[in-house]
């Protein structure tokens, strides 16, 4: 049976294999009874190991582990405090999410894509769904406030010029949301080349 730690490590390794964590980018977490497990700062996600994860409380204070969490760990903590149904946050940096979040700073409308059905609560490709984009900030309190103002964001959101934060009620659902959104953004980016 897979533990929470091994499941999170598998999700991180999978994201890295997709090329979504360039230059040690991205951060990943899963809620625990004590708070949340999160990747330590500056770790290469292509060779992630158990000692690359830190246990933090919901205020972002490190309870155990070696190293310091990414500055964006505070945003993970804010998301866990904001919505008790969130049990996983996966943050990646891809070309599609970075470029499109700059091109559409008010959010991206998705319609007609079969893959929309992979996002929780969507049963058809006929609906138009909105993927939010929030302004970027190096100040995590300010960034968290941008997210709070735009809530609810049931699958995640983009940070302008930065990347995607996928959320889910489990690691598996968060991973599904991340993969679906990345696919949908790649489709939107490809379509934009035709116009």
N, C-alpha and C positions, 0 to 999 in steps of 0.2 A: 504494500500500500504506500502511495506517495504521501509524504508529509507536506505541510504548507511550504516549508523551506525548499524542499526539492522541487515542488511544483513551480514555485516562483523562479528558482534557478533555471529550470527548463524553459520557462517563458522568456526569460532574459536571453538565454543562449539562442533560442529560436529567433527572437527579434534581431539579435546581432548577426545571425546567419543570413538574414534577409538584407543586410547592409543598412539597417535603420539606426545604427548607433555609431556613426563615424567619430573618430578622434576621442574616444571614451565618452561620447555624448549620450544623453538619455539618462533617465533614472526610473526606478521601478520599485513598487512596494506592495505589500499585502497586509491587511489588518490582522492583528493578533489580539488575544485577551488583554495583554498588557499595553498595547498600542499598535505599532506596526513595524514590520521588517522593511528596511530600505537599503538600496545600494549605497556603499561608501563613495565618497567623491573621488573622481579621477581614475576609477578602475576600468580596465579594458573589459568590455562586456563580451568579447569573443572568447575569453578564457575565465569567465566568472566562476567563483568558488564560494563555498559556504562562508568562509571568513571574510568575504567581500560584502556581507550583509550586516547591518547594524540593527539592533532593536531600540526603537525610540518610543517614548510615550506620546500621547496625543497633543502635547505641547511642543513636540519636536526635540525634547531632551533625550540624549543618548543614554540608554539604560545598560546596554552591553554591546561589546564588539570593539574592534580595533580600527581606528581611523575616525574621520569626521564625515557626516553625511553631506551630500550636495547641498548648496544653499537652497535649492528648490525642494528639499525635504520639507521645509516649512509649508510649502503649498500642498504637499501630500497630507500633512497634518491638518491643514485647514479644510481640505476636502473630506477627510474622515470625520472632522467635527461638524461639518456642514450637513452631511447626509449619512445617516446611520446605515443605509442600504449599500453604501459603497464599501466593498471589501478588497478591492484591488485598484491600483493606478499604474498604468504603463505609459511612459513618456518617451517618444522617439523623435528623431530628426531625419526627415526625408526631404528630397527635393520638392516633391509634390506638395507636402504640407507646408513647407517653408515659403515656396513661391506663391501658392494660392492664398495663403493667409495674408500676404502682402497685397495681392491683387484684389481681394474681396474682404476689406477690413470690417465690413458689417455682417459677414457670415456668408456661407455658401449654400445655395438652394440645390437640392438633389431631387430629381424626379425622373421616372422612367427606367431606372436601373434595377434589374432583378436583385442585385446584391443588397439593396436597401432592406430586404427581408431578413438579413443577418443581424440587423440592429434590433434589439429588444423592443417589442411592442409594435413592430411593423409587419403587416401580413400581405402587403401588396406593393408592387412597383408603381402603381397609379398615384399614390400619395406624393405630395411634395413635402420633403422634410428639410429642416434647417440645421446646418452644422454651424454653431456659433464660432466667432473669432473674437478674442479679447485682446486689448492692447497689451503690449509687452512692457515689462518693467523689471529692473534689477532689484527693486524693493519688493520682497515677497509679501509683505502686508498689503502693499498697493495692488500687486497682481492678484492676491487672494480676494481683495475687495472687488476688482473687476469681475472675477468669477462669481462671487456672491450676488452681484447685481444682475448677472445674466442667468442665474439658476432658475429653473432646473435645466440641466444639460444631461439627458439620460444616458448618452453613450460617450460623451466627452466633448472636447472643444479644441480649437486651435489657438495658439498664442501667436500673434502677428510677427512674422519674420523669424519664428522660433521652431515650431513643431506642433505635435499633437499630444494631448493628454487624453488617453482613453480610460474610462472607468467601467466598473462592472460589479455585480453582486458576488462574483467569484473570480478566481484567476482565469478559469476557462471562458467565462462570458466576457471578461475584459479583453482577453486575447482575441476572441471572436470579433468584438467591436473594433479593436485596433486593426486587425487584418482586413475587415470589411471596409472600414473608413479609408485605410491606405489604398485599397483597390479602387474605391469610388473616386478618391482624389486623383489617382493616376488616370482614370477615365476622363475626368473633367480637364485635367492638364492636357491630355492627348487631344480632346475635342477642341480645346482652345487654339491648337495649332492649325486647325482647319479654317478658323474664322479670320 
